[in-house]
Amino acid sequence: MLFNILVLITTFIVMEGVAWATHKYVMHGFLWNLHEDHHIPNHDHFLEKNDTFFLVFAVPSFLLCYFGSQQGFNWMFFIGVGIAVYGMAYFFVHEIFIHQRIKFLRNSNNVYFRAIRKAHKVHHKHLGKEHGECFGMLWVPIKYFKEAARSGKRR
């Protein structure tokens, strides 16, 4: 059981790198046409073409969970669960907290959440596919933590 928990945790951590690379090289690369609407400020529709990237991660997660459960809940199942847990974390941070597509979490005085929000704002200051920065979601460059800590002390 400890092995399975380690597989799940490792998968969750590795998914940040996978998400970063997918965001930088796929979304801001050859599939920019699906991601572009996400960079349009104040668009008037709830769903975006960008939301199709959910399937890029959900389908392998589902398949790994399914086939892993058919083989006695082996390592494949726990990789699938790790991908799904990362997807849920990504959804809550990106869609609810940052973009507030579902009005639930508004603001936070937490340094980590302020740093995430700042890094994402920096990413969105570039409306085109070039010159982007901060492609990750849950791991934020240390400079944004420092900035969030300083701004928190001034409040």
Buried (B, 14 or more C-beta within 10 A) or exposed (E): EEEBEEBBEEBBEBBBEBBBEBBBEBBBEEBBEBBBBBBEEEEEEEEBBBBEBEEBBEEEBBEBBEEBEEEEEBBBBBBBBBBBBBBEBBBBBBBBBBEEBEEEEEEEEEBBBBBBBBBBEBBBEBEEBEEBEBBBBBEBBEEBBEBBEEEEEEE
